[in-house]
Amino acid sequence: MLPFSRHRRQLLAAAGLSLVATASLAHDPRRLHESVRRGELLPLETIREHALRHFGGRVIEVELERSRHGPRYEIDLLLEDGRKIELGYDARSGELLKIEGHQLETVLGRGGRPLP
């Protein structure tokens, strides 16, 4: 887990949210915050809002990972029916890249796009 201040860790815990970051940005949270401030990466809140608006449920874990294609947010949602889905977003553009979980046809429309 990132070395957040005690206050931030308490806020995350109260929200039921676990934030994990990996790779080079994760080793220095100041670099992560600077990347968001400079507009190089989208803020987590932007990604979180999209996920909740399109899929509902509750965020149970968020990871910021660096892949060979660039930084990615991975968000795990616990849906109201108890299923867990994992969403993968490009951290620069916000593009939804991956959706994993069981019975996805109930959260996806035709063509694999999230239902409105």
N, CA, C and O atoms as CSV, one atom per row, in Angstrom:
chain,resi,resn,atom,element,x,y,z
A,1,MET,N,N,0.849,-1.185,0.000
A,1,MET,CA,C,0.000,0.000,0.000
A,1,MET,C,C,0.884,1.234,0.000
A,1,MET,O,O,1.964,1.237,0.591
A,2,LEU,N,N,0.422,2.273,-0.662
A,2,LEU,CA,C,1.176,3.515,-0.726
A,2,LEU,C,C,1.367,4.105,0.666
A,2,LEU,O,O,0.507,3.941,1.531
A,3,PRO,N,N,2.476,4.784,0.888
A,3,PRO,CA,C,2.721,5.381,2.201
A,3,PRO,C,C,1.933,6.679,2.378
A,3,PRO,O,O,2.520,7.753,2.509
A,4,PHE,N,N,0.599,6.576,2.381
A,4,PHE,CA,C,-0.253,7.737,2.611
A,4,PHE,C,C,-0.160,8.158,4.063
A,4,PHE,O,O,0.241,7.380,4.929
A,5,SER,N,N,-0.533,9.393,4.312
A,5,SER,CA,C,-0.594,9.864,5.680
A,5,SER,C,C,-1.628,9.035,6.431
A,5,SER,O,O,-2.488,8.395,5.825
A,6,ARG,N,N,-1.535,9.054,7.719
A,6,ARG,CA,C,-2.468,8.300,8.549
A,6,ARG,C,C,-3.903,8.735,8.268
A,6,ARG,O,O,-4.806,7.903,8.190
A,7,HIS,N,N,-4.109,10.042,8.117
A,7,HIS,CA,C,-5.444,10.579,7.845
A,7,HIS,C,C,-5.994,10.026,6.532
A,7,HIS,O,O,-7.152,9.613,6.481
A,8,ARG,N,N,-5.190,10.009,5.473
A,8,ARG,CA,C,-5.652,9.493,4.176
A,8,ARG,C,C,-5.957,8.004,4.257
A,8,ARG,O,O,-6.946,7.545,3.685
A,9,ARG,N,N,-5.118,7.238,4.962
A,9,ARG,CA,C,-5.389,5.799,5.112
A,9,ARG,C,C,-6.711,5.585,5.829
A,9,ARG,O,O,-7.471,4.687,5.468
A,10,GLN,N,N,-6.997,6.402,6.845
A,10,GLN,CA,C,-8.259,6.275,7.569
A,10,GLN,C,C,-9.439,6.611,6.664
A,10,GLN,O,O,-10.473,5.944,6.720
A,11,LEU,N,N,-9.291,7.645,5.825
A,11,LEU,CA,C,-10.366,7.995,4.892
A,11,LEU,C,C,-10.612,6.879,3.898
A,11,LEU,O,O,-11.760,6.535,3.616
A,12,LEU,N,N,-9.532,6.305,3.360
A,12,LEU,CA,C,-9.689,5.200,2.419
A,12,LEU,C,C,-10.355,4.005,3.091
A,12,LEU,O,O,-11.243,3.377,2.514
A,13,ALA,N,N,-9.930,3.697,4.299
A,13,ALA,CA,C,-10.527,2.568,5.014
A,13,ALA,C,C,-12.000,2.826,5.294
A,13,ALA,O,O,-12.822,1.919,5.159
A,14,ALA,N,N,-12.343,4.049,5.682
A,14,ALA,CA,C,-13.731,4.392,5.957
A,14,ALA,C,C,-14.586,4.271,4.700
A,14,ALA,O,O,-15.768,3.936,4.780
A,15,ALA,N,N,-13.994,4.540,3.552
A,15,ALA,CA,C,-14.737,4.443,2.292
A,15,ALA,C,C,-14.758,3.011,1.777
A,15,ALA,O,O,-15.385,2.730,0.755
A,16,GLY,N,N,-14.084,2.108,2.470
A,16,GLY,CA,C,-14.028,0.725,2.021
A,16,GLY,C,C,-13.183,0.575,0.770
A,16,GLY,O,O,-13.415,-0.331,-0.030
A,17,LEU,N,N,-12.211,1.448,0.592
A,17,LEU,CA,C,-11.417,1.476,-0.624
A,17,LEU,C,C,-9.972,1.167,-0.299
A,17,LEU,O,O,-9.382,1.752,0.610
A,18,SER,N,N,-9.421,0.253,-1.042
A,18,SER,CA,C,-8.009,-0.065,-0.912
A,18,SER,C,C,-7.308,0.428,-2.161
A,18,SER,O,O,-7.706,0.079,-3.272
A,19,LEU,N,N,-6.274,1.232,-1.999
A,19,LEU,CA,C,-5.527,1.746,-3.139
A,19,LEU,C,C,-4.136,1.143,-3.110
A,19,LEU,O,O,-3.402,1.283,-2.132
A,20,VAL,N,N,-3.788,0.476,-4.189
A,20,VAL,CA,C,-2.482,-0.135,-4.307
A,20,VAL,C,C,-1.868,0.375,-5.596
A,20,VAL,O,O,-2.530,0.379,-6.634
A,21,ALA,N,N,-0.624,0.803,-5.554
A,21,ALA,CA,C,0.052,1.216,-6.774
A,21,ALA,C,C,1.332,0.424,-6.911
A,21,ALA,O,O,1.992,0.110,-5.921
A,22,THR,N,N,1.679,0.100,-8.150
A,22,THR,CA,C,2.879,-0.671,-8.403
A,22,THR,C,C,3.724,0.044,-9.446
A,22,THR,O,O,3.279,1.008,-10.070
A,23,ALA,N,N,4.940,-0.436,-9.627
A,23,ALA,CA,C,5.893,0.069,-10.615
A,23,ALA,C,C,6.511,1.387,-10.167
A,23,ALA,O,O,6.365,1.787,-9.012
A,24,SER,N,N,7.200,2.059,-11.078
A,24,SER,CA,C,8.044,3.189,-10.709
A,24,SER,C,C,7.276,4.338,-10.072
A,24,SER,O,O,7.752,4.908,-9.090
A,25,LEU,N,N,6.117,4.698,-10.589
A,25,LEU,CA,C,5.355,5.787,-9.979
A,25,LEU,C,C,4.969,5.447,-8.546
A,25,LEU,O,O,4.966,6.319,-7.677
A,26,ALA,N,N,4.649,4.205,-8.302
A,26,ALA,CA,C,4.166,3.801,-6.993
A,26,ALA,C,C,5.228,3.936,-5.919
A,26,ALA,O,O,4.907,4.135,-4.748
A,27,HIS,N,N,6.479,3.831,-6.303
A,27,HIS,CA,C,7.529,3.906,-5.301
A,27,HIS,C,C,7.725,5.327,-4.797
A,27,HIS,O,O,8.367,5.535,-3.767
A,28,ASP,N,N,7.189,6.289,-5.497
A,28,ASP,CA,C,7.283,7.681,-5.083
A,28,ASP,C,C,5.919,8.338,-5.281
A,28,ASP,O,O,5.617,8.805,-6.379
A,29,PRO,N,N,5.088,8.381,-4.230
A,29,PRO,CA,C,3.748,8.946,-4.377
A,29,PRO,C,C,3.757,10.394,-4.846
A,29,PRO,O,O,2.792,10.852,-5.458
A,30,ARG,N,N,4.839,11.119,-4.565
A,30,ARG,CA,C,4.923,12.507,-5.055
A,30,ARG,C,C,4.930,12.541,-6.574
A,30,ARG,O,O,4.309,13.417,-7.177
A,31,ARG,N,N,5.629,11.592,-7.203
A,31,ARG,CA,C,5.632,11.519,-8.670
A,31,ARG,C,C,4.244,11.215,-9.192
A,31,ARG,O,O,3.830,11.768,-10.212
A,32,LEU,N,N,3.527,10.354,-8.518
A,32,LEU,CA,C,2.159,10.018,-8.909
A,32,LEU,C,C,1.279,11.256,-8.852
A,32,LEU,O,O,0.565,11.555,-9.809
A,33,HIS,N,N,1.324,11.976,-7.745
A,33,HIS,CA,C,0.517,13.184,-7.590
A,33,HIS,C,C,0.921,14.255,-8.612
A,33,HIS,O,O,0.063,14.949,-9.158
A,34,GLU,N,N,2.218,14.386,-8.865
A,34,GLU,CA,C,2.692,15.345,-9.858
A,34,GLU,C,C,2.195,14.976,-11.254
A,34,GLU,O,O,1.825,15.856,-12.030
A,35,SER,N,N,2.183,13.692,-11.576
A,35,SER,CA,C,1.686,13.251,-12.887
A,35,SER,C,C,0.218,13.590,-13.060
A,35,SER,O,O,-0.207,13.980,-14.147
A,36,VAL,N,N,-0.561,13.445,-11.996
A,36,VAL,CA,C,-1.974,13.809,-12.053
A,36,VAL,C,C,-2.108,15.328,-12.158
A,36,VAL,O,O,-2.898,15.822,-12.962
A,37,ARG,N,N,-1.350,16.069,-11.357
A,37,ARG,CA,C,-1.421,17.533,-11.364
A,37,ARG,C,C,-1.058,18.110,-12.733
A,37,ARG,O,O,-1.675,19.070,-13.196
A,38,ARG,N,N,-0.061,17.520,-13.369
A,38,ARG,CA,C,0.369,17.996,-14.686
A,38,ARG,C,C,-0.574,17.534,-15.807
A,38,ARG,O,O,-0.416,17.936,-16.960
A,39,GLY,N,N,-1.540,16.701,-15.469
A,39,GLY,CA,C,-2.479,16.227,-16.479
A,39,GLY,C,C,-1.982,15.034,-17.278
A,39,GLY,O,O,-2.590,14.664,-18.283
A,40,GLU,N,N,-0.887,14.429,-16.845
A,40,GLU,CA,C,-0.352,13.260,-17.542
A,40,GLU,C,C,-1.196,12.025,-17.256
A,40,GLU,O,O,-1.338,11.151,-18.111
A,41,LEU,N,N,-1.752,11.956,-16.056
A,41,LEU,CA,C,-2.642,10.858,-15.661
A,41,LEU,C,C,-3.958,11.455,-15.179
A,41,LEU,O,O,-3.983,12.529,-14.578
A,42,LEU,N,N,-5.042,10.750,-15.448
A,42,LEU,CA,C,-6.335,11.199,-14.949
A,42,LEU,C,C,-6.419,10.958,-13.449
A,42,LEU,O,O,-5.837,9.997,-12.945
A,43,PRO,N,N,-7.126,11.805,-12.738
A,43,PRO,CA,C,-7.319,11.566,-11.306
A,43,PRO,C,C,-8.131,10.291,-11.081
A,43,PRO,O,O,-9.014,9.952,-11.869
A,44,LEU,N,N,-7.823,9.616,-10.022
A,44,LEU,CA,C,-8.565,8.408,-9.658
A,44,LEU,C,C,-10.061,8.693,-9.581
A,44,LEU,O,O,-10.864,7.861,-10.002
A,45,GLU,N,N,-10.446,9.839,-9.058
A,45,GLU,CA,C,-11.870,10.156,-8.894
A,45,GLU,C,C,-12.606,10.150,-10.236
A,45,GLU,O,O,-13.763,9.734,-10.296
A,46,THR,N,N,-11.960,10.601,-11.304
A,46,THR,CA,C,-12.571,10.594,-12.631
A,46,THR,C,C,-12.878,9.161,-13.074
A,46,THR,O,O,-13.961,8.875,-13.585
A,47,ILE,N,N,-11.920,8.279,-12.871
A,47,ILE,CA,C,-12.084,6.876,-13.250
A,47,ILE,C,C,-13.144,6.219,-12.370
A,47,ILE,O,O,-14.003,5.484,-12.860
A,48,ARG,N,N,-13.077,6.486,-11.083
A,48,ARG,CA,C,-14.037,5.918,-10.126
A,48,ARG,C,C,-15.464,6.329,-10.484
A,48,ARG,O,O,-16.371,5.496,-10.480
A,49,GLU,N,N,-15.664,7.615,-10.795
A,49,GLU,CA,C,-17.001,8.098,-11.152
A,49,GLU,C,C,-17.532,7.393,-12.390
A,49,GLU,O,O,-18.708,7.031,-12.439
A,50,HIS,N,N,-16.681,7.193,-13.391
A,50,HIS,CA,C,-17.111,6.490,-14.606
A,50,HIS,C,C,-17.543,5.071,-14.268
A,50,HIS,O,O,-18.607,4.619,-14.692
A,51,ALA,N,N,-16.718,4.375,-13.507
A,51,ALA,CA,C,-17.022,2.987,-13.160
A,51,ALA,C,C,-18.354,2.880,-12.427
A,51,ALA,O,O,-19.175,2.025,-12.757
A,52,LEU,N,N,-18.573,3.730,-11.445
A,52,LEU,CA,C,-19.813,3.666,-10.671
A,52,LEU,C,C,-21.025,4.097,-11.490
A,52,LEU,O,O,-22.104,3.522,-11.345
A,53,ARG,N,N,-20.864,5.084,-12.334
A,53,ARG,CA,C,-21.978,5.559,-13.168
A,53,ARG,C,C,-22.416,4.477,-14.159
A,53,ARG,O,O,-23.611,4.311,-14.403
A,54,HIS,N,N,-21.468,3.748,-14.726
A,54,HIS,CA,C,-21.797,2.775,-15.767
A,54,HIS,C,C,-22.050,1.367,-15.249
A,54,HIS,O,O,-22.733,0.587,-15.912
A,55,PHE,N,N,-21.517,1.023,-14.085
A,55,PHE,CA,C,-21.648,-0.342,-13.599
A,55,PHE,C,C,-22.324,-0.440,-12.241
A,55,PHE,O,O,-22.830,-1.505,-11.885
A,56,GLY,N,N,-22.345,0.637,-11.478
A,56,GLY,CA,C,-22.946,0.612,-10.150
A,56,GLY,C,C,-22.098,-0.169,-9.174
A,56,GLY,O,O,-20.921,-0.435,-9.418
A,57,GLY,N,N,-22.707,-0.529,-8.075
A,57,GLY,CA,C,-21.995,-1.293,-7.063
A,57,GLY,C,C,-21.148,-0.414,-6.168
A,57,GLY,O,O,-21.434,0.765,-5.961
A,58,ARG,N,N,-20.088,-1.029,-5.640
A,58,ARG,CA,C,-19.201,-0.358,-4.694
A,58,ARG,C,C,-17.755,-0.673,-5.045
A,58,ARG,O,O,-17.425,-1.820,-5.347
A,59,VAL,N,N,-16.900,0.326,-5.007
A,59,VAL,CA,C,-15.480,0.119,-5.270
A,59,VAL,C,C,-14.867,-0.582,-4.065
A,59,VAL,O,O,-14.989,-0.114,-2.932
A,60,ILE,N,N,-14.205,-1.714,-4.321
A,60,ILE,CA,C,-13.579,-2.438,-3.204
A,60,ILE,C,C,-12.057,-2.437,-3.278
A,60,ILE,O,O,-11.381,-2.674,-2.277
A,61,GLU,N,N,-11.515,-2.165,-4.481
A,61,GLU,CA,C,-10.056,-2.078,-4.591
A,61,GLU,C,C,-9.697,-1.307,-5.855
A,61,GLU,O,O,-10.379,-1.405,-6.875
A,62,VAL,N,N,-8.621,-0.543,-5.771
A,62,VAL,CA,C,-8.094,0.188,-6.914
A,62,VAL,C,C,-6.588,-0.017,-6.940
A,62,VAL,O,O,-5.916,0.081,-5.913
A,63,GLU,N,N,-6.073,-0.300,-8.119
A,63,GLU,CA,C,-4.636,-0.419,-8.294
A,63,GLU,C,C,-4.219,0.473,-9.449
A,63,GLU,O,O,-4.931,0.579,-10.447
A,64,LEU,N,N,-3.079,1.105,-9.316
A,64,LEU,CA,C,-2.466,1.816,-10.424
A,64,LEU,C,C,-1.238,1.005,-10.800
A,64,LEU,O,O,-0.296,0.883,-10.018
A,65,GLU,N,N,-1.258,0.453,-12.004
A,65,GLU,CA,C,-0.183,-0.421,-12.445
A,65,GLU,C,C,0.469,0.156,-13.694
A,65,GLU,O,O,-0.165,0.868,-14.473
A,66,ARG,N,N,1.714,-0.158,-13.865
A,66,ARG,CA,C,2.403,0.228,-15.086
A,66,ARG,C,C,2.545,-1.046,-15.918
A,66,ARG,O,O,3.107,-2.041,-15.461
A,67,SER,N,N,2.026,-0.999,-17.146
A,67,SER,CA,C,2.176,-2.124,-18.059
A,67,SER,C,C,3.061,-1.685,-19.209
A,67,SER,O,O,3.480,-0.529,-19.266
A,68,ARG,N,N,3.345,-2.583,-20.110
A,68,ARG,CA,C,4.185,-2.211,-21.255
A,68,ARG,C,C,3.483,-1.205,-22.155
A,68,ARG,O,O,4.123,-0.545,-22.974
A,69,HIS,N,N,2.161,-1.088,-22.004
A,69,HIS,CA,C,1.382,-0.134,-22.786
A,69,HIS,C,C,1.147,1.178,-22.040
A,69,HIS,O,O,0.489,2.076,-22.566
A,70,GLY,N,N,1.671,1.298,-20.838
A,70,GLY,CA,C,1.510,2.521,-20.059
A,70,GLY,C,C,0.750,2.266,-18.767
A,70,GLY,O,O,0.375,1.130,-18.479
A,71,PRO,N,N,0.520,3.319,-17.986
A,71,PRO,CA,C,-0.141,3.162,-16.690
A,71,PRO,C,C,-1.613,2.793,-16.838
A,71,PRO,O,O,-2.304,3.279,-17.733
A,72,ARG,N,N,-2.075,1.927,-15.947
A,72,ARG,CA,C,-3.451,1.443,-15.966
A,72,ARG,C,C,-4.045,1.503,-14.563
A,72,ARG,O,O,-3.385,1.172,-13.578
A,73,TYR,N,N,-5.304,1.932,-14.492
A,73,TYR,CA,C,-6.077,1.784,-13.259
A,73,TYR,C,C,-6.831,0.472,-13.361
A,73,TYR,O,O,-7.458,0.191,-14.383
A,74,GLU,N,N,-6.775,-0.328,-12.314
A,74,GLU,CA,C,-7.582,-1.543,-12.201
A,74,GLU,C,C,-8.540,-1.306,-11.044
A,74,GLU,O,O,-8.112,-1.035,-9.922
A,75,ILE,N,N,-9.827,-1.408,-11.313
A,75,ILE,CA,C,-10.840,-1.161,-10.292
A,75,ILE,C,C,-11.678,-2.417,-10.116
A,75,ILE,O,O,-12.215,-2.950,-11.087
A,76,ASP,N,N,-11.790,-2.888,-8.890
A,76,ASP,CA,C,-12.680,-4.001,-8.561
A,76,ASP,C,C,-13.957,-3.428,-7.976
A,76,ASP,O,O,-13.925,-2.625,-7.044
A,77,LEU,N,N,-15.090,-3.855,-8.540
A,77,LEU,CA,C,-16.396,-3.431,-8.044
A,77,LEU,C,C,-17.134,-4.620,-7.478
A,77,LEU,O,O,-17.076,-5.719,-8.029
A,78,LEU,N,N,-17.824,-4.401,-6.383
A,78,LEU,CA,C,-18.744,-5.389,-5.839
A,78,LEU,C,C,-20.134,-4.926,-6.234
A,78,LEU,O,O,-20.620,-3.903,-5.751
A,79,LEU,N,N,-20.775,-5.690,-7.120
A,79,LEU,CA,C,-22.098,-5.316,-7.605
A,79,LEU,C,C,-23.159,-5.630,-6.558
A,79,LEU,O,O,-22.916,-6.388,-5.620
A,80,GLU,N,N,-24.334,-5.041,-6.730
A,80,GLU,CA,C,-25.406,-5.216,-5.749
A,80,GLU,C,C,-25.837,-6.665,-5.596
A,80,GLU,O,O,-26.326,-7.052,-4.535
A,81,ASP,N,N,-25.662,-7.480,-6.645
A,81,ASP,CA,C,-26.059,-8.885,-6.558
A,81,ASP,C,C,-24.952,-9.779,-6.001
A,81,ASP,O,O,-25.088,-11.002,-5.978
A,82,GLY,N,N,-23.846,-9.155,-5.548
A,82,GLY,CA,C,-22.767,-9.902,-4.906
A,82,GLY,C,C,-21.635,-10.313,-5.828
A,82,GLY,O,O,-20.619,-10.828,-5.363
A,83,ARG,N,N,-21.790,-10.095,-7.133
A,83,ARG,CA,C,-20.713,-10.434,-8.060
A,83,ARG,C,C,-19.622,-9.371,-8.007
A,83,ARG,O,O,-19.872,-8.203,-7.710
A,84,LYS,N,N,-18.399,-9.818,-8.306
A,84,LYS,CA,C,-17.266,-8.897,-8.384
A,84,LYS,C,C,-16.847,-8.801,-9.845
A,84,LYS,O,O,-16.715,-9.816,-10.529
A,85,ILE,N,N,-16.639,-7.565,-10.320
A,85,ILE,CA,C,-16.092,-7.380,-11.656
A,85,ILE,C,C,-14.831,-6.536,-11.551
A,85,ILE,O,O,-14.682,-5.719,-10.643
A,86,GLU,N,N,-13.930,-6.753,-12.499
A,86,GLU,CA,C,-12.690,-5.986,-12.545
A,86,GLU,C,C,-12.674,-5.184,-13.838
A,86,GLU,O,O,-12.903,-5.721,-14.922
A,87,LEU,N,N,-12.402,-3.898,-13.708
A,87,LEU,CA,C,-12.342,-2.996,-14.845
A,87,LEU,C,C,-10.922,-2.492,-15.000
A,87,LEU,O,O,-10.252,-2.199,-14.010
A,88,GLY,N,N,-10.462,-2.392,-16.228
A,88,GLY,CA,C,-9.134,-1.860,-16.509
A,88,GLY,C,C,-9.251,-0.608,-17.361
A,88,GLY,O,O,-9.882,-0.636,-18.418
A,89,TYR,N,N,-8.658,0.481,-16.920
A,89,TYR,CA,C,-8.712,1.763,-17.610
A,89,TYR,C,C,-7.310,2.248,-17.949
A,89,TYR,O,O,-6.377,2.059,-17.168
A,90,ASP,N,N,-7.163,2.874,-19.115
A,90,ASP,CA,C,-5.934,3.565,-19.435
A,90,ASP,C,C,-5.869,4.793,-18.531
A,90,ASP,O,O,-6.789,5.610,-18.542
A,91,ALA,N,N,-4.808,4.937,-17.755
A,91,ALA,CA,C,-4.711,6.033,-16.777
A,91,ALA,C,C,-4.483,7.381,-17.444
A,91,ALA,O,O,-4.673,8.420,-16.812
A,92,ARG,N,N,-4.080,7.384,-18.702
A,92,ARG,CA,C,-3.872,8.653,-19.405
A,92,ARG,C,C,-5.138,9.138,-20.095
A,92,ARG,O,O,-5.493,10.313,-19.993
A,93,SER,N,N,-5.822,8.234,-20.799
A,93,SER,CA,C,-6.984,8.640,-21.602
A,93,SER,C,C,-8.317,8.371,-20.914
A,93,SER,O,O,-9.323,8.993,-21.253
A,94,GLY,N,N,-8.336,7.445,-19.947
A,94,GLY,CA,C,-9.583,7.061,-19.310
A,94,GLY,C,C,-10.348,6.009,-20.088
A,94,GLY,O,O,-11.455,5.638,-19.698
A,95,GLU,N,N,-9.777,5.519,-21.185
A,95,GLU,CA,C,-10.452,4.502,-21.996
A,95,GLU,C,C,-10.606,3.209,-21.204
A,95,GLU,O,O,-9.659,2.734,-20.578
A,96,LEU,N,N,-11.816,2.648,-21.242
A,96,LEU,CA,C,-12.082,1.361,-20.607
A,96,LEU,C,C,-11.490,0.282,-21.497
A,96,LEU,O,O,-11.909,0.121,-22.644
A,97,LEU,N,N,-10.521,-0.458,-20.978
A,97,LEU,CA,C,-9.787,-1.442,-21.766
A,97,LEU,C,C,-10.180,-2.876,-21.471
A,97,LEU,O,O,-10.029,-3.750,-22.325
A,98,LYS,N,N,-10.685,-3.128,-20.264
A,98,LYS,CA,C,-10.919,-4.514,-19.858
A,98,LYS,C,C,-12.087,-4.578,-18.900
A,98,LYS,O,O,-12.255,-3.719,-18.035
A,99,ILE,N,N,-12.890,-5.616,-19.071
A,99,ILE,CA,C,-13.959,-5.931,-18.125
A,99,ILE,C,C,-13.900,-7.432,-17.894
A,99,ILE,O,O,-14.005,-8.215,-18.839
A,100,GLU,N,N,-13.734,-7.833,-16.648
A,100,GLU,CA,C,-13.694,-9.251,-16.307
A,100,GLU,C,C,-14.677,-9.533,-15.191
A,100,GLU,O,O,-14.865,-8.711,-14.293
A,101,GLY,N,N,-15.302,-10.696,-15.249
A,101,GLY,CA,C,-16.224,-11.113,-14.205
A,101,GLY,C,C,-17.188,-12.154,-14.735
A,101,GLY,O,O,-17.134,-12.524,-15.908
A,102,HIS,N,N,-18.062,-12.622,-13.877
A,102,HIS,CA,C,-19.045,-13.640,-14.251
A,102,HIS,C,C,-20.342,-12.995,-14.702
A,102,HIS,O,O,-20.742,-11.954,-14.181
A,103,GLN,N,N,-20.990,-13.611,-15.663
A,103,GLN,CA,C,-22.289,-13.173,-16.178
A,103,GLN,C,C,-22.267,-11.704,-16.595
A,103,GLN,O,O,-23.122,-10.918,-16.189
A,104,LEU,N,N,-21.291,-11.354,-17.400
A,104,LEU,CA,C,-21.134,-9.966,-17.822
A,104,LEU,C,C,-22.268,-9.485,-18.713
A,104,LEU,O,O,-22.464,-8.279,-18.862
A,105,GLU,N,N,-23.017,-10.403,-19.307
A,105,GLU,CA,C,-24.113,-9.982,-20.174
A,105,GLU,C,C,-25.164,-9.175,-19.416
A,105,GLU,O,O,-25.957,-8.464,-20.033
A,106,THR,N,N,-25.181,-9.276,-18.099
A,106,THR,CA,C,-26.149,-8.496,-17.320
A,106,THR,C,C,-25.693,-7.067,-17.081
A,106,THR,O,O,-26.500,-6.229,-16.678
A,107,VAL,N,N,-24.416,-6.765,-17.318
A,107,VAL,CA,C,-23.918,-5.395,-17.152
A,107,VAL,C,C,-23.453,-4.791,-18.469
A,107,VAL,O,O,-23.128,-3.605,-18.533
A,108,LEU,N,N,-23.421,-5.615,-19.530
A,108,LEU,CA,C,-22.980,-5.137,-20.835
A,108,LEU,C,C,-24.109,-5.241,-21.838
A,108,LEU,O,O,-24.876,-6.204,-21.828
A,109,GLY,N,N,-24.205,-4.268,-22.686
A,109,GLY,CA,C,-25.166,-4.329,-23.775
A,109,GLY,C,C,-24.552,-5.027,-24.977
A,109,GLY,O,O,-23.500,-5.655,-24.862
A,110,ARG,N,N,-25.199,-4.920,-26.120
A,110,ARG,CA,C,-24.663,-5.483,-27.352
A,110,ARG,C,C,-23.345,-4.815,-27.703
A,110,ARG,O,O,-23.161,-3.616,-27.492
A,111,GLY,N,N,-22.453,-5.594,-28.229
A,111,GLY,CA,C,-21.154,-5.041,-28.623
A,111,GLY,C,C,-20.192,-4.896,-27.459
A,111,GLY,O,O,-19.102,-4.350,-27.628
A,112,GLY,N,N,-20.574,-5.374,-26.276
A,112,GLY,CA,C,-19.673,-5.329,-25.139
A,112,GLY,C,C,-19.520,-3.982,-24.494
A,112,GLY,O,O,-18.557,-3.757,-23.761
A,113,ARG,N,N,-20.449,-3.069,-24.746
A,113,ARG,CA,C,-20.373,-1.740,-24.137
A,113,ARG,C,C,-21.232,-1.709,-22.867
A,113,ARG,O,O,-22.259,-2.383,-22.787
A,114,PRO,N,N,-20.791,-0.904,-21.859
A,114,PRO,CA,C,-21.586,-0.811,-20.625
A,114,PRO,C,C,-23.002,-0.305,-20.921
A,114,PRO,O,O,-23.202,0.563,-21.771
A,115,LEU,N,N,-23.959,-0.855,-20.215
A,115,LEU,CA,C,-25.331,-0.372,-20.341
A,115,LEU,C,C,-25.410,1.046,-19.782
A,115,LEU,O,O,-24.703,1.362,-18.825
A,116,PRO,N,N,-26.256,1.912,-20.357
A,116,PRO,CA,C,-26.358,3.295,-19.844
A,116,PRO,C,C,-26.902,3.349,-18.433
A,116,PRO,O,O,-27.046,4.433,-17.868
